[in-house]
Structure formats: C-alpha cells, structure tokens
C-alpha cells in the first residue's frame, strides 16, 4: 500500500488535547511514531476522530457515518428514552481516549474473599499478598463516546494483539469480560467542580452504555477464529448463551447481565473507513492507510 505521510496521525496537539482527560506531551510523541504501522493507539484515534469530526460538522447528523455505523451494530434501536441515535448522541457529543473506568465493586469483593480459587500455585505467592491489596485496578478503555447525559459507547480496539486472557489475581478473567463488567458498573455520583470529562464519566448510565470491539475485518471474517476475542464475542453477543453470565458470576443483578448482550457490538476498521468514504466521497476515509496504492505515484 501507499500512504500519505500524514495518514497515520494527521492531527496537531491542539486537535488531540480535547480528547484526553489528562493530555500530555507523551500522547503526541506516541501517536507520532509513524514507523510503528500497527500501533493500536493511532489506529483507534485516527479512525474514531475522523468519524467524530464528520458527525459534529455534518449539517444532517442522522446521515453521518458514525450514526450509520452505530445503527448497524445495534439494530434494536437507540438507548431507552431516545427516539433515535442522533437524538441520543445530541448536538454536542464528546469523544475521549484512554479513559480510566472504576473498578467493579462486586468483583473486587469477590477477589478479596476468593482470589486463592482463581489463581495458580505457588502458595508462597498467594500467602504473600499484602493486606489491603486492591487486586484489580482501574480499567483503561481505548475510547469512550459520550452523548446526552447517561449515554456512552465504550470502545476496545485491537490491531494485531489479542484480548488478554487473564489478570494477575484471576487467571480466569479475560479482557472483554472485564470491559463489560466495567460497563455494567454504576459510577460514583457527580459532584461539584468536576471537569467536563469527569462529569460525563460519572453521569454514565449502565443501562444506556454500549460496548464496541473494533478490529481489522480479517479477524472477524475468518472461519478459523485465531483470536480469543472472536470466540468470546460470539458467546457474549448471543442472548441464548450462558457464557457471559458465567464469566460475570460475581454480579448479583443477573438480569442486567442478560440485557447487556443486546448492547455488545463488533465493528471493523474497514467498515469505519468505507462508511466515511460513502457519506463523504471527498475524504480519504476514516483509516486512510487502508486505501489501495495510488497508481500515479
């Protein structure tokens, strides 16, 4: 393929800063590493920001690429209380990257009491865990799109990597289940003096929150299912499967786990790229590095 030099990260620091709760120079340095062609950070940033910018600049947001993609994922309709996804996202949505989400309280309590049953020997490791250990820290999701109060879409992006199959104190805990567990968690109540991003994070309604896995199409389309997340997503998105309930067995609200299967979706970079080119033929797409080589160069 042939890429323009700015295809990977065509944005300046002032373009990036509004999309981070705590922006710093390290973000710019990392995202500017164009020699790392499969860096997940710039893939998800560039792709989602192109879609987001087209949405906010569109005269008819209902016809935007972002809305069309979301509607395609969640055919059951918009979040409860909204007439459409355009209504749910509103005129002033916000997109943030690398967002820390709070630890699920029930899972933390579960680990405190039973972590010995979901770890492996040696016993010396289990016996040496200090009193007060948090067991599972905050979960950093790749991106969160906030709409009107309560509405949120959490994105987990993969390029070549797979979903992590374990965490330190629980060898049965996988990254996708952990992200969905976080999505189901009720945030702390909003308070005074919070930044816009923090306020949106605390306003999030678990029943109006959605999980989106974003990957290259080859890992969704292939029959061999070489990635762990392919197997997990097939089960977690199925209302008839019990796998998600088993993986989130610590949750006492079983009905919320059943309902969330309708709010889990799998999107590909290729879909994002082509949809933006469809609604805006003058653009180079959401992921310009996916364009075929220019025969004139």
N, C-alpha and C positions, 0 to 999 in steps of 0.2 A: 504494500500500500504506500501511497504518497501523501504525506501530511503537510499542512501549512505549519510554520514554526509556532504559531500561537494556538493551534488546535487543542492541545492538551490543557492549557490554562491561559485563556485569553483575558483574564480579569486582573485589574490592578488592586493594590491593597485597599483602597477606598471602596472598591466593589465587594471585597471579601469581608471587611470588618463588620457590616451589619448582620452577617450570617453566623457570627460566633458570639456566644455569651461572654467569652473572655478571649478576645482576639489578641494575638501577639506575633512578633516577627517570625517566630518559628513556624507558624502556619504558612506564611508566604514562602519561606525557604523550602519547606517540604513540598508544597504544591508546585513549585517551580522546577523540580527535578525532572526535567523532560526526558532524561536518559532512562528513566525507570518507567517503561511503557505500560507496565501492568500494575502500576500503583493504584490501589483501590481508592485512595483518598481523592486523587484528582478525577478519576472516572466518575465517582458519585457527585463530586462538587460541580464539575463542569456540566454533566448531564442534567442534574436537577435544577441548577441555576438557569440554564438555557430555557428549560420548560417554565420555570417560575417567572422569569423575566418576560416571557411571551404572554403569560397569563395576566400579569399586572399591567402590561402595556396594551393588551387587546381591547378593542372597542366593544367586543362581544365576548366576554369571558366564558360563556357557555359553549362557545365554539373553539376554545383554546385546546391545545394539545394536552395540557395537564388534566383538564376536566375529562376529555375523551378517554384518556388512559385510565383514570380512576373509575369512570363509569364502566369501562370494560372489565375491570377487575372485580368490582362489587356490584353485580347486576341486580342484587336485591334492593337497591335503592340507597338514598343518602342516609346519614345518621338520623336517628329519631328526632322529630321536631322540625325537620327541614324539608322543604319542597323539592330541592334538587341539590346536587353537589356544588353548583355555583352559589346557591343560597348558603350552603354550609361553610364554604370557604370564605365567602364575603368579598368585600372590596379591598380589604387590607390584610391579606394573609401574611404570615411570617414564616420564613424558612431558616432553620438553624442547623448547623453541622456539629458533630461530635458533642452531643448533648448527654450529660450525666443524668441518669434516671435513678431515683431512690431504690434502695434495697427492699424487696418484698418482705414485709414483717413476718408473715406466717412461715415463709421459707426459712428466714433467719432463726426463728424459734424452733423450727423443725431440726435444723442443723445443730443448734446448741444442745438439744436433747439426744439426737440420734446420729451425729456425724460418724461415730465409730462403725455404724452399719453400712455406710456408703463410701467408706474409704478402704484402702488395702493395707496389709501389713507393710512395714514392721510395726509392731506395737509401740516401739520406742517413739515413733512419730506421733501416734495417737495420744500417748501419755504425756507428751511434751508440749501440747497445745496450751498456751498461757490462758489463765482465767481472764475473761473479758474479750477474747478474740472475736472479731466481727464475722468471721467465716466467709461471708460473701460481701464484697464491696459494691459500690455503685456500678451500674451497667451503663457503659457508654454506647449509645446508638449512633449510627453513622449520620443520620439526619432526621429531623422532625419538622413536618409541615403543620403549622397551626392555622386553623380557620377561625370561625366565630367561637366565642367562649365555650370551652369544653371539647371542641373538635380537634383531633390530632391524627396524623398519619406518621408512624414510626418506620423508618427505612433501615434495613440491614443490607449492605452491599457486599458482594463477593465478585472477584475477577478470576483469579486462579486459585485462591485459597478456599478451604472448605470450612464448614461450621465446626467450631471447637467441640469435641465430644465429651469434655469433662471440665470441671473446675477443681481447684486444689483440694477442697474438703468433701467433694462429692463426685466420685468417678462415674456416676450415672447421669449427671446433669449435662445437657447439651446446650449450645449457644442459642438455638432457635427457641427451645422451651423457655430458656431464661429470659429472652426478649419478650415473649408472650406473657410470661409471668409478670414482668415489669409493667407491661401494657395494662394488665388487669388490676394493678395496684392503685388504690385511691391515694392521690397526692396529699401532701400536707396542705392545710388551709392557707389561702392567700393572706398576706399581711401587708402592712403599710411600708412604704419606702422601698419596694422591690423594683428591680429593673423590669422592662417590658418582657424580656425573655423569661425571667424567673416567674413573673406573674402568670404568663401563659402556661408555663410548665405546671404551676400549682393549680390552675383552673381546669386542667385537663380532666375530662370525664371518662373513666374506663369504658363505659358503655357507648361512648362516641369516639373511641380510639380504634385505629386500624393498624395492622402490621403488614408491611410490604417487603418481601425479599426481592432484591434487584441483582440480577446476574447476567452473564452472557447467555445468548439463546442456546448455544450448543449444549449447555448443561441441563437445560430444561427440555430440549427436544430429543436428546439421545435416549435410546432404549436401555442402554447398559446401566444408567444411573451410577456414574462413577463418583458422585459426590454424596456425602451423608445427608446433606440438606435436601436432596431430591427425594430420598426415602421419607424423611421426616415431614416435608411439606405435603406429600401425597396423603399421609395419615392425618396430619393436623388440619388439613382443609376439608376432610371428609366428615360430615355430620354423623355418619354411622360408625366411625372408628372410635375406639376407646383409648387409643394410644396417648392422645394429649391429656386426657383425664388421668391416666396412669402416671404420666411424666409430671403432672402437677397435682399429685395425690395429696399434697400437704394443704391444698386450698379447701377451706370448709364450704365455700359457696360453689357447689358443684354446677349449679345452673349457669353461672357466669362463664364457666369453662366450656359448657356446651354451646352457649350463644356465640362465643368468640370465633368459632370455626367459620362463620359467615363473614368475619372481618379480617381474614388472613388471605393475602394475595401474593402472587408471584409475577413479577414484571421483569422484562429483559431490556438491556441497554439498546438492543436493536429495535424493539418496539418504541422506545422513547425517541430514538434517533429518527426513525421513519415517520412517526406521528408528527413531529415538529416540522419535518420537511413537507408533509402533506398540508398542514394548516398554514405554513409559511414557506412557499416554494423558493423564496429569495434567500432563505437561510441555508447554512451548511449542515443543519441538523443538530440534534441535542448532543451527539457524540461524534464530532467531525472526523475523528481518526478512523471511523468505520466507513467513510466514503471510499469508493474504489479509486485507484490511481488516475490522475489526470493525464490523458494520453498526449496532451500538448506540452508536458514538462519532461 
